[in-house]
Amino acid sequence: MRIRNIESLATTPLRRAALSIAEAGLAAIETGAAIRAGVRLEKNTLTVLERAFPLDPRGKLIVIGVGKCAFEAGRALETVLGSALTGGIVVDVRPGTLSHLTMFSGTHPFQSEANVEATRAIIKLLKGLTSKDS
């Protein structure tokens, strides 16, 4: 349940119905579920929403994620991509720890040295990639 106090709010049948609709809407846009439903890796092919991307088995598979749902997306991608994921960087407004991705806590919408540091790390990672990498 995403609405934690649904029982105290659902004081009438109409309110219960409205809260059920809101709960279903929130479930439909849950980042991790959307990633797990829309991204898959089979052999050397990454498929995102039915669009296939061939992967070079000699290359790296990295993730760059920036935004308010980047932590959840990164966590879901670690699960979906498994050991094929070689690394990456995630910048979110909330702190967290991921297994294969480096996590930065940004300060959106405010400028900060933390955001500059995360940006520098992303640029450094991207500069090291070759045409074999994805």
Buried (B, 14 or more C-beta within 10 A) or exposed (E): EEEEEBEEBBEEEEEBEEBEEBBEEEEEEBBBEBBBEBBBBEEBEBEEEEEEEEBEEEBBBBBBBBBEBBBBBBBBBBBBBEEBBBEBBBBBBEEBEBEBBBBBBBEEEEEEEBBEEBBEBBEEBEEEEEEEBB
